[in-house]
Amino acid sequence: MIVGSGVEIGRLLMDSASRDFGGLEFLFGIPGTIGGAVYGNAGAFGHCVGDFIKSATLLIPGDENHETRIVRHTAKWFEFGNRTSKLKEFVKLHSLANRPVILSVKLQLAQGRKDVILRKMQENLKTKKTSQPLGVKSAGCFFKNPGISREQSAGFLLDRSGAKRFQVGDAVVSKTHANFVVNKNKATADDIRRLAGQMKDAVRAEFRTVLEEEVEYVGKW
Ligand SMILES: Cc1cc2nc3c(=O)[nH]c(=O)nc-3n(C[C@H](O)[C@H](O)[C@H](O)COP(=O)(O)OP(=O)(O)OC[C@H]3O[C@@H](n4cnc5c(N)ncnc54)[C@H](O)[C@@H]3O)c2cc1C
């Protein structure tokens, strides 16, 4: 399936299910577009979107020496890793204006039966709802998991460090999942940044582990 990068994940999954194509059911419930999901190699339940990418078309902005180009790259070029891709690493080193933009994505899906695919999507969503605060204002998981086991996950370390009690202004650590920062009403970016600092300090003090942000801070801090 070839999909425009601005298509929302939920829409993509419903459309592909209606054509008896599955494989991406694990993404159901993750907000955002397919472009954003590829950029951060979004995933859940042990799967990630990078495993389903055949190729993508990108716009590479020009500069004083190069013209703007539209190119196609295979999945290998993206160097997908744990919630990251070459694009995500690229932007750490380059200015906002030079960011490549994913225009469309070619996905390898699997033939299945619509009713089975839809049931799997609903099951995944139900599981997600029990462990994550969905339907409230959050950016998803705030910190990367320092390791792959449950005991090495950022949520576990934060929970054990007492972070669920933390609050700065209207920014609070979710009681459902300690790696989610929730804006209760009018939290400012500064509230959220300060709360994130407290969360990091608590885990460093308790476990001597330095958490690294999965979210991106935009602008000058
Ligand atoms: C409640 C909640 C639950 C979540 N659960 C999960 C989960 O289970 N697993 C998981 O992996 N993630 C999860 N996330 C994070 C989620 O993957 C990201 O928020 C989402 O993929 C971002 O996509 P977006 O379209 O909203 O992008 P944005 O938030 O708009 O952008 C995010 C980044 O992607 C870049 N980007 C977006 N589109 C493109 C494009 N077309 N070309 C180039 N760069 C682009 C932007 O420049 C930006 O740097 C969750 C988030 C929330 C809020």
The ligand as a MOL file (V3000), in Angstrom:
LIG
                    3D

  0  0  0     0  0            999 V3000
M  V30 BEGIN CTAB
M  V30 COUNTS 53 58 0 0 0
M  V30 BEGIN ATOM
M  V30 1 C -1.3900 8.9870 24.0760 0
M  V30 2 C -0.1840 8.5990 23.2560 0
M  V30 3 C 0.1960 7.2640 23.1870 0
M  V30 4 C 1.3240 6.9050 22.4410 0
M  V30 5 N 1.6810 5.5860 22.4030 0
M  V30 6 C 2.7500 5.2440 21.6680 0
M  V30 7 C 3.1310 3.8730 21.5640 0
M  V30 8 O 2.5070 2.9680 22.1260 0
M  V30 9 N 4.2210 3.5610 20.8020 0
M  V30 10 C 4.9360 4.5410 20.1250 0
M  V30 11 O 5.8970 4.1960 19.4330 0
M  V30 12 N 4.6060 5.8340 20.2240 0
M  V30 13 C 3.5340 6.2070 20.9640 0
M  V30 14 N 3.1980 7.5090 21.0440 0
M  V30 15 C 4.0360 8.5200 20.3550 0
M  V30 16 C 3.6100 8.6220 18.8960 0
M  V30 17 O 4.2980 7.6260 18.1750 0
M  V30 18 C 3.9670 9.9720 18.3330 0
M  V30 19 O 3.3360 10.9560 19.1100 0
M  V30 20 C 3.4970 10.0910 16.8920 0
M  V30 21 O 4.0430 9.0650 16.0850 0
M  V30 22 C 3.8800 11.4270 16.3350 0
M  V30 23 O 3.2740 11.5360 15.0710 0
M  V30 24 P 2.6450 12.9290 14.6040 0
M  V30 25 O 2.1210 12.7220 13.2180 0
M  V30 26 O 1.6920 13.4450 15.6440 0
M  V30 27 O 3.9470 13.8030 14.5150 0
M  V30 28 P 4.2970 15.1910 15.2370 0
M  V30 29 O 4.0950 15.0650 16.7120 0
M  V30 30 O 3.6200 16.2810 14.5060 0
M  V30 31 O 5.8430 15.2410 14.9150 0
M  V30 32 C 6.7370 14.3970 15.5910 0
M  V30 33 C 8.0850 14.4700 14.8590 0
M  V30 34 O 7.9520 13.7900 13.6070 0
M  V30 35 C 8.3440 14.6470 12.5500 0
M  V30 36 N 7.4720 14.3690 11.4000 0
M  V30 37 C 6.1120 14.2430 11.4090 0
M  V30 38 N 5.6720 13.9990 10.1590 0
M  V30 39 C 6.7690 13.9810 9.3470 0
M  V30 40 C 6.9850 13.8150 7.9290 0
M  V30 41 N 5.9700 13.6130 7.0810 0
M  V30 42 N 8.2480 13.8690 7.4510 0
M  V30 43 C 9.2980 14.0820 8.2970 0
M  V30 44 N 9.1670 14.2610 9.6350 0
M  V30 45 C 7.9250 14.2120 10.1460 0
M  V30 46 C 8.1140 16.0740 13.0860 0
M  V30 47 O 8.9340 17.0190 12.4150 0
M  V30 48 C 8.5110 15.9100 14.5410 0
M  V30 49 O 9.9140 16.0130 14.6990 0
M  V30 50 C 2.0800 7.9030 21.7500 0
M  V30 51 C 1.6820 9.2440 21.8010 0
M  V30 52 C 0.5620 9.5930 22.5380 0
M  V30 53 C 0.1560 11.0480 22.5770 0
M  V30 END ATOM
M  V30 BEGIN BOND
M  V30 1 1 1 2
M  V30 2 1 2 3
M  V30 3 2 2 52
M  V30 4 2 3 4
M  V30 5 1 4 5
M  V30 6 1 4 50
M  V30 7 2 5 6
M  V30 8 1 6 7
M  V30 9 1 6 13
M  V30 10 2 7 8
M  V30 11 1 7 9
M  V30 12 1 9 10
M  V30 13 2 10 11
M  V30 14 1 10 12
M  V30 15 2 12 13
M  V30 16 1 13 14
M  V30 17 1 14 15
M  V30 18 1 14 50
M  V30 19 1 15 16
M  V30 20 1 16 17
M  V30 21 1 16 18
M  V30 22 1 18 19
M  V30 23 1 18 20
M  V30 24 1 20 21
M  V30 25 1 20 22
M  V30 26 1 22 23
M  V30 27 1 23 24
M  V30 28 2 24 25
M  V30 29 1 24 26
M  V30 30 1 24 27
M  V30 31 1 27 28
M  V30 32 2 28 29
M  V30 33 1 28 30
M  V30 34 1 28 31
M  V30 35 1 31 32
M  V30 36 1 32 33
M  V30 37 1 33 34
M  V30 38 1 33 48
M  V30 39 1 34 35
M  V30 40 1 35 36
M  V30 41 1 35 46
M  V30 42 1 36 37
M  V30 43 1 36 45
M  V30 44 2 37 38
M  V30 45 1 38 39
M  V30 46 1 39 40
M  V30 47 2 39 45
M  V30 48 1 40 41
M  V30 49 2 40 42
M  V30 50 1 42 43
M  V30 51 2 43 44
M  V30 52 1 44 45
M  V30 53 1 46 47
M  V30 54 1 46 48
M  V30 55 1 48 49
M  V30 56 2 50 51
M  V30 57 1 51 52
M  V30 58 1 52 53
M  V30 END BOND
M  V30 END CTAB
M  END
